[in-house]
Amino acid sequence: MAIVVVDYHKGNLSSVIRGVEAAGGVASVSDDPESISRADGLVLPGVGSFEDAIGFMRESGQDEAVVGAIRRGVPFLGICLGLQLLFDRGDESADGSWVEGLGLLRGSCTRLVSDRLKVPHVGWDQVDVTHAGAACPLLANVTSGCNMYFTHSYAADEDVPADLVAARTHYVRSFPSVVWSGDVYGCQFHPEKSSGNGRVILENFVSIVGGGAA
């Protein structure tokens, strides 16, 4: 089953490819909307800013390809910024105004603000599985409270419906660190950089793409 890592020209995607392949998947990188449309599974990684990423995706037609594939039931995993782009809007723009996202999930993504804790939020932190997340296939065999690796300044906000939130992390504020709706999954952390726990996440996604139980 072919998993395509979507390239919106904002960074090195090799660690995501290595992570998916170490988890047993067959992965390739593509910026071509037709290749994205034909994929058996999609990964949208977390590189760059919300405004720049969605701007490139719209100009290139990647946005329509991703949305179309998801609506046909193609499993999707958003990582870090890739999670944020799933939502209605984000405020990571040059002038701080709202920027429309893919609109596949309801809610907003906003900057983490603190006078006490460092932002960006960089390093290992706990991921607490919610009641809704107990049934999430992406989190099969993942222990609530385990540590994953984060590097971000923005996160999904309080207007995200509770039934979409499969796990939360508490840093500056409580924010969704895993979201889930149907075959759409998102991780605010980087599973490809999260050692054994992250590998379980990627193995689960590979299993989902293959049509098997995680």
C-alpha positions in Angstrom: 0.0 0.0 0.0 1.5 3.3 -1.1 1.8 6.1 1.4 2.5 9.5 0.0 4.2 12.2 2.1 2.9 15.5 0.8 5.7 18.0 0.0 4.8 21.6 0.1 8.4 22.7 -0.4 9.1 23.9 3.2 11.6 21.4 4.6 13.4 18.1 4.7 10.9 15.2 4.9 13.5 12.4 5.1 12.8 11.7 8.8 9.1 11.1 8.1 9.9 8.8 5.2 12.4 6.8 7.4 9.8 6.6 10.2 7.0 5.3 7.9 9.4 2.7 6.3 10.7 1.6 9.7 7.1 1.0 10.7 6.6 -1.3 7.7 5.1 1.1 5.2 6.1 1.9 1.6 6.4 5.7 1.4 7.4 8.3 -1.2 7.4 12.1 -1.3 5.4 14.0 -3.8 4.2 17.5 -4.6 2.1 16.4 -7.5 -1.7 16.6 -6.9 -2.3 13.5 -9.2 0.1 11.4 -7.1 -1.5 12.6 -3.9 -5.0 11.7 -5.3 -3.8 8.2 -6.2 -2.3 7.4 -2.8 -3.5 4.6 -0.5 -2.5 6.8 2.5 -1.4 10.4 3.0 0.9 12.0 5.5 1.0 15.8 5.8 4.1 16.7 7.8 4.8 19.7 10.1 7.2 22.1 8.5 6.9 25.9 8.1 4.1 28.3 8.9 0.3 27.9 8.5 0.0 30.8 6.1 2.9 29.7 3.8 1.9 26.0 3.8 -1.8 26.5 3.0 -0.8 29.2 0.4 1.4 26.7 -1.5 -1.1 24.0 -1.2 -3.8 26.2 -2.7 -1.6 27.5 -5.5 -0.4 24.0 -6.5 -3.8 22.2 -6.2 -2.6 20.0 -3.4 -5.4 21.2 -1.1 -8.1 19.9 -3.5 -6.2 16.6 -4.0 -5.9 16.1 -0.2 -9.5 17.0 0.5 -10.8 14.8 -2.3 -8.7 11.8 -1.2 -9.9 12.1 2.4 -13.5 12.3 1.3 -13.0 9.1 -0.7 -11.9 7.4 2.6 -8.1 7.5 2.1 -6.4 7.4 5.6 -4.7 10.6 6.5 -2.1 11.5 9.1 -1.2 15.2 9.9 1.9 15.8 11.9 2.4 19.0 13.8 1.5 21.7 11.3 -0.2 19.0 9.3 -2.6 18.6 12.2 -3.2 22.3 12.4 -4.0 22.7 8.7 -6.9 20.3 9.1 -8.9 22.9 11.0 -11.1 25.8 9.9 -8.5 28.5 10.6 -5.2 29.5 12.2 -3.7 32.8 13.2 -0.1 32.1 12.2 0.2 34.8 9.5 2.4 37.8 8.8 -0.1 40.2 10.3 -1.6 37.9 12.9 -5.0 37.7 11.1 -6.9 34.5 10.6 -6.0 32.3 7.7 -8.4 29.6 6.4 -7.2 26.0 6.7 -8.5 22.9 4.9 -11.7 23.0 6.9 -11.9 19.3 7.4 -12.2 19.6 11.2 -14.0 22.3 13.1 -12.0 24.7 15.3 -9.0 27.1 15.3 -5.3 26.9 15.9 -3.6 29.7 17.9 -0.3 30.6 19.3 0.8 29.4 22.7 1.4 32.4 25.0 3.1 32.3 28.3 5.2 34.6 30.5 6.5 31.7 32.5 7.1 28.8 30.1 9.3 28.9 27.0 7.6 29.1 23.6 8.3 27.3 21.3 7.3 24.2 23.2 10.3 22.0 22.4 11.1 18.6 23.9 9.4 15.5 25.4 6.0 15.9 27.0 3.2 13.6 28.1 0.2 12.7 25.9 -2.9 11.9 27.9 -5.5 9.8 26.1 -9.1 11.1 26.4 -12.3 9.1 26.8 -12.9 9.5 23.1 -9.4 8.5 22.3 -9.7 5.1 24.0 -11.2 3.7 20.8 -8.8 5.5 18.4 -7.0 3.0 16.1 -4.0 5.3 15.9 -3.5 5.0 19.7 -3.8 1.2 19.9 -1.1 -0.1 22.3 -0.1 3.5 23.3 -0.1 4.0 27.0 -1.8 7.2 28.3 0.7 9.6 29.8 3.6 8.4 27.6 6.1 10.9 26.3 6.3 12.2 22.7 8.6 14.8 21.1 7.1 18.2 20.4 8.4 21.3 18.7 5.8 24.0 18.0 4.5 27.4 18.9 0.9 27.0 17.8 -1.8 24.4 18.8 -5.4 23.6 18.4 -7.6 25.8 20.6 -10.6 25.3 23.0 -13.1 25.6 20.2 -12.2 22.1 18.9 -15.1 19.8 19.7 -14.4 17.3 22.4 -15.4 14.3 20.3 -12.5 15.1 17.9 -9.9 15.1 20.7 -8.2 11.7 21.2 -5.4 12.9 23.5 -4.4 16.1 25.2 -1.1 17.6 26.4 -0.7 20.3 29.1 1.9 23.0 28.3 0.9 26.7 28.6 -2.6 25.4 28.2 -4.4 22.1 27.6 -4.4 21.5 23.9 -5.3 18.6 21.6 -2.2 16.6 20.9 -4.0 13.8 18.9 -7.2 14.4 16.9 -9.4 11.8 15.2 -12.4 11.8 12.9 -13.1 8.7 10.8 -9.9 7.9 8.8 -8.4 11.4 9.5 -5.8 11.5 12.3 -3.5 14.3 13.5 -0.6 14.4 16.0 0.7 17.7 17.3 4.0 15.9 18.3 6.4 14.2 15.9 6.0 10.4 15.9 9.0 10.0 13.6 11.1 11.6 16.3 9.4 10.0 19.3 11.4 6.8 19.7 9.5 3.6 20.5 6.2 5.3 21.3 6.2 7.2 18.1 7.0 4.0 16.2 3.9 2.4 17.6 1.8 5.4 16.2 3.3 5.0 12.8 2.9 1.2 12.8 -0.8 1.7 13.7 -1.2 4.2 10.8 0.5 1.7 8.3 -1.9 -0.9 9.6 -4.9 1.4 9.1 -3.7 2.2 5.5 -3.5 -1.6 4.8 -7.0 -2.1 6.0 -6.0 -4.2 9.1 -6.8 -3.7 12.8 -4.1 -1.6 14.5 
